Amino acid sequence: MSVPPIVPSIQYHARNLFRLVYGLKGIGVERIPRRGPLIIASNHVSDFDPPMLGSLVPREVRFMAKSELFAGALGRFVFYKIGAFPVHRRSIDTKAVRSALGFLGAGYAVVVFPEGTRGRPERMLPAKPGVGLLVLRTGAPVLPCYVRGTNTPFKAMLRIRPIRVRFGELMDPNALASLGDPREIAREIMAAVGRIAKWMSEE
């Protein structure tokens, strides 16, 4: 496994910038374990999701990002620097899965988007089984979270709809693994993300 170099202060500066420009706020950040392998599973509505979410995590984090973002030299430089690694979304990307397994095995936090592609705020897509496979293969706990407002950045800039990221309750990997089927595990994780979405809609 190759670990991309990360600029240590990039999360701090990005978080401050996003707070200033988009009103970014993290809720439940204290629930994030500071050590050990961790899968952070989130909904996905915008290319802004990975950097916004990642900037709030108070530890070094890795996340999957669509391979198109790495197409040019600048894209590769920027996204590797913030801890991203590419995933090809049109098929099962075994290299991306191996990368995620490697990072989790090394004790990193890894952000995944179980939907596999961008969904819609009002209706999340069914989860792909990949996140369930990661749970079965690594035994890492799962922290569900929901990102709101990244699909309307101009409204966020005007503070009409500031960007919010809410982290839920940590999910026991043993309880998830007892479901057996990666697809069932993925559905259970996505259901937890959906419950967070419901809470946020009622705020």
Secondary structure by P-SEA (a helix, b strand, c coil): ccccccccaaaaaaaaaaaaccccccccccccccccbbbbbbbbcccaaaaaaaaaccccbbbbccccccccaaaaaaaaaabbbbbbcccccaaaaaaaaaaaaabbbbbbccccccccccccccccaaaaaaaaaccbbbbbbcccccccaaaaaaccccbbbbbcccccaaaaaaaccaaaaaaaaaaaaaaaaaaaaac
